[in-house]
Amino acid sequence: MALSIALILAGVAIGLLVIYATDVAVAMSSGSDYGFLPLDHMQRGMGLGGPALILPIIAFFISRREPSRGLGAMIVISGILIAVGGLVILAMPASIEASARDPVASTAMMFVPATIQLVLGSIKIARSST
């Protein structure tokens, strides 16, 4: 039961990250602060990004005793998506998306949970292999 819940949480996190990235891409292509969702960059980060940072970590801990390579892979995928998002923020011009904050600081804030997720996902995969 815990593994099923963990898989759902990790799936929701990946879904939120995909929606987040798509909304940012739409906002960038239209040249406004809003994408297809009526959220500015702060609301988007708190509403979509925040849960996507936390859910895979919760998924790992609620299923820590159950082996699952699939869950480990999902946690690694969410960490990779967050890291890629941080790299995109660094590459963006200062006038888009990152204008209200320091892009280096916000990227560092993204790489910490991304690294944690990559490590936890790798641990889950390694424990499931043995």
C-alpha positions in Angstrom: 0.0 0.0 0.0 2.8 2.4 0.9 4.5 1.7 -2.4 1.3 2.5 -4.4 1.0 5.8 -2.6 4.6 6.6 -3.2 4.3 5.8 -6.9 1.3 8.1 -7.1 3.1 10.9 -5.3 6.2 10.6 -7.6 3.9 10.6 -10.6 2.1 13.7 -9.4 5.4 15.4 -8.9 6.6 14.6 -12.5 3.2 15.8 -13.8 3.5 19.1 -11.9 7.0 19.6 -13.3 5.9 19.0 -16.9 3.0 21.4 -16.4 5.3 23.9 -14.8 7.8 23.7 -17.7 5.1 23.9 -20.3 3.6 27.0 -18.7 7.0 28.7 -18.5 7.5 27.9 -22.2 4.2 29.4 -23.2 4.9 32.4 -21.1 8.3 32.9 -22.7 6.9 32.5 -26.2 4.1 35.0 -25.6 6.5 37.5 -23.8 4.2 37.8 -20.8 4.4 36.7 -17.1 1.5 34.3 -17.7 1.4 31.1 -19.6 -1.7 29.0 -20.2 -2.3 29.0 -16.5 -3.3 32.3 -14.8 -0.3 32.3 -12.6 2.7 34.6 -12.4 6.2 33.3 -11.8 5.9 33.4 -8.0 2.5 31.6 -7.9 3.7 29.1 -10.5 6.8 28.3 -8.4 4.9 28.0 -5.2 1.9 26.1 -6.6 3.6 23.8 -9.0 7.3 23.8 -8.1 7.0 23.6 -4.3 5.0 20.4 -4.2 7.2 18.9 -7.0 10.2 19.4 -4.8 8.7 17.8 -1.7 6.5 14.9 -3.0 9.4 12.6 -4.3 11.2 13.0 -1.0 8.0 12.0 0.9 7.5 9.1 -1.6 11.0 7.8 -0.8 10.5 7.9 3.0 7.0 6.3 3.0 8.2 3.4 0.9 11.7 3.1 2.4 11.3 -0.6 3.3 9.8 -1.7 0.0 12.1 -2.3 -3.0 11.1 -0.6 -6.2 13.3 0.3 -9.1 10.4 2.0 -10.8 9.9 4.4 -7.9 13.7 5.0 -7.7 13.6 5.9 -11.4 10.7 8.2 -11.0 12.5 10.0 -8.2 15.6 10.3 -10.3 13.5 11.7 -13.2 12.0 14.4 -11.0 15.4 15.3 -9.8 16.7 15.6 -13.4 13.7 17.7 -14.4 14.3 20.1 -11.5 18.0 20.3 -12.4 17.2 21.1 -16.0 14.8 23.8 -14.9 17.6 25.3 -12.8 19.9 25.3 -15.8 17.2 27.0 -17.9 16.7 29.7 -15.4 20.5 30.4 -15.5 20.3 30.5 -19.3 17.3 32.9 -19.5 17.8 36.6 -20.0 17.3 38.6 -16.7 14.1 40.2 -18.1 12.2 36.9 -18.3 10.9 34.8 -15.4 13.9 35.5 -13.2 13.5 39.2 -13.2 12.1 39.4 -9.7 14.9 37.5 -8.1 18.5 36.6 -8.4 18.8 33.7 -11.0 21.9 32.3 -9.3 20.2 32.1 -5.9 17.0 30.6 -7.2 19.0 28.0 -9.2 20.9 27.1 -6.0 17.6 26.7 -4.3 16.6 24.3 -7.0 19.8 22.2 -7.2 19.7 21.3 -3.5 16.4 19.4 -3.7 17.3 18.1 -7.1 20.5 16.6 -5.7 18.6 15.2 -2.8 16.1 13.6 -5.1 18.9 12.2 -7.3 20.6 10.7 -4.3 17.4 9.2 -2.8 16.3 7.8 -6.2 19.7 6.2 -6.6 19.6 4.7 -3.1 16.1 3.3 -3.9 17.4 1.7 -7.1 20.5 0.3 -5.4 18.5 -1.2 -2.6 16.1 -2.7 -5.0 18.8 -4.4 -7.0 20.2 -6.4 -4.2 
